[in-house]
Amino acid sequence: MRPLFVVNNFGQFNHLILRMLRDLEIDAKMIPNTTPPEEVAGECRGIILGGGPDISRVGNAPRYVGLEIPVLGICLGLHVIAATKGGTVAKGASGGYGAVRVEIVDHDDILAGYPDTISVWASHADEVSAVPEGFSLLARSSICGAEAIADPAHRIYGIQWHPEVSHTVDGRRVYENFDAICRDFA
């Protein structure tokens, strides 16, 4: 079975995504965001767009969203998805990292198994301010109206928080769910 690719967008937690996947015995490989899309398409069964400091440094990440393979965006990865698909990303009212209580409004396949409210670790320096057409809202919080979005028909998911850090309760479940989605795709 082909691995999942973790796209390195220069975020401080990208190595933790890879570590969590390995701890879950999910085959994964980190790739630079400069990897040509044609090299990505046939080599993996799903893409995780990692976080990073700035949308101007995402390289080819927007092009990976259109490869017709499952995509999960984490923080900046969510912003890449939203911007690529016609949504809007803007400065958040509450920047910096911190604990956030997130309300799950749709227990879609990426958030399957979670309770209605979870505690997560997130940065809201930037956030999705307008959800792209065709996407559904999966989660929100008191400081961000779009904590998680999805286009399940195209297997594209994005979350604002970092499931790979210990401050996020039961974060592994997001990656287990994404692995199951990718196994169904492969």
VONU-680320 format. One line per 2 residues: for each residue x, y, z of C-alpha. Coordinates in steps of 0.5 Angstrom, whole numbers, plus 2048, in hexadecimal, padded with zeros to 3 digits. Each point is the difference from the previous one (the first is absolute). Example, Ala and Ser with C-alpha at 12.3 -4.5 7.8 and 13.67 -1.06 7.14 Angstrom:
<nodes>
819 7F7 810; 802 807 7FE .
</nodes>
This chain:
<nodes>
800 800 800; 803 807 7FE .
801 805 806; 7FD 806 802 .
804 806 7FE; 801 806 806 .
801 806 7FC; 805 805 804 .
7FE 807 800; 806 802 805 .
7FB 7FF 806; 803 7FF 806 .
7FB 7FA 801; 801 7FC 7FA .
805 7FB 803; 7FB 7FE 805 .
7FB 7FF 7FB; 805 7FB 7FD .
801 7FD 807; 7F9 7FF 801 .
7FF 7FC 7FA; 806 7FC 801 .
7FD 7FF 807; 7FA 7FD 7FE .
803 7FC 7FB; 7FE 804 7FA .
805 800 7FA; 802 807 7FF .
805 804 7FD; 802 808 800 .
801 803 7FA; 802 808 7FE .
7FA 804 7FE; 805 801 7F9 .
7FE 7F9 7FE; 7FD 800 7F9 .
7F9 7FE 800; 801 7FB 7FB .
805 7FC 805; 7FB 800 805 .
7FA 7FE 7FD; 802 7F9 7FF .
804 7FF 806; 7FB 801 805 .
7F9 7FE 803; 7FF 806 803 .
803 807 802; 801 804 806 .
801 807 7FF; 804 802 807 .
800 807 803; 805 805 7FF .
801 808 801; 7FE 803 7FA .
7FB 7FE 7FA; 805 804 7FB .
805 7FA 802; 7FC 7FA 7FE .
803 7FE 7F9; 7FC 7FB 7FC .
7FB 7FF 806; 7FA 803 7FD .
801 7FC 7F9; 800 7F9 805 .
7F9 802 802; 7FE 7FF 7F8 .
803 7F9 800; 7FA 7FC 801 .
803 7FC 806; 7FE 801 807 .
802 807 804; 800 802 807 .
803 807 801; 802 801 807 .
800 808 802; 804 803 7FA .
7FE 7FA 7FC; 7F8 802 802 .
802 807 7FD; 803 7FD 7FA .
7FA 7FC 7FF; 7FB 806 801 .
804 805 7FC; 801 7FA 7FA .
7F8 7FF 800; 7FE 807 800 .
7FF 801 807; 803 806 804 .
805 800 805; 801 806 805 .
804 802 806; 7FD 7FD 806 .
7FD 804 806; 804 7FC 805 .
807 7FE 7FD; 806 7FC 804 .
7FF 7F9 802; 7FC 7FE 806 .
7FA 7FB 802; 7FA 801 7FD .
7F9 7FC 801; 7FD 7FE 7F9 .
7F9 7FE 7FF; 7FF 7FA 7FB .
7FA 802 7FC; 801 7FA 7FB .
803 7FA 802; 802 7FE 7F9 .
805 7FB 7FE; 806 804 802 .
7FD 802 807; 7FD 7F9 801 .
800 7FD 807; 801 807 803 .
7FB 803 806; 7FC 806 7FE .
806 805 803; 807 7FF 801 .
806 803 802; 805 802 7FB .
807 804 7FF; 800 805 7FB .
802 806 7FD; 7FB 805 7FD .
805 806 7FD; 7FD 7FE 7FA .
7F9 7FC 7FF; 7FB 7FF 7FA .
7FB 805 800; 7FC 7FE 7FA .
7FF 7F8 7FF; 800 7FE 7F9 .
7FA 7FE 7FC; 7FF 7F9 800 .
803 7FF 807; 7FD 7FF 806 .
801 803 807; 802 7FA 805 .
802 804 806; 801 807 803 .
802 804 807; 7FE 806 803 .
806 803 7FD; 800 7FD 7F9 .
7FA 7FF 7FC; 803 7FA 7FB .
805 7FC 805; 7FF 7FA 7FB .
7FD 7FF 7F9; 7FF 7FB 7FB .
7FE 7FE 7F9; 7FF 7F8 801 .
7FE 7FF 7F9; 807 802 7FE .
803 7FD 806; 803 807 802 .
800 802 808; 803 806 803 .
801 801 808; 802 807 803 .
803 7FC 806; 807 7FB 801 .
7FD 7F9 802; 808 7FE 800 .
801 804 806; 7FF 7FD 807 .
7FC 806 802; 7FA 7FE 7FC .
7FC 7FA 803; 800 7FA 7FC .
803 803 7FA; 802 7FA 7FD .
7F9 7FE 7FE; 800 805 7FA .
806 7FD 7FD; 7FD 7F9 801 .
7FA 802 7FD; 804 803 7FA .
804 7FA 7FF; 7F9 7FC 800 .
7FE 805 7FA; 806 7FF 7FD .
800 7F8 800; 7F9 801 7FD .
803 804 7FA; 806 7FC 7FF .
</nodes>
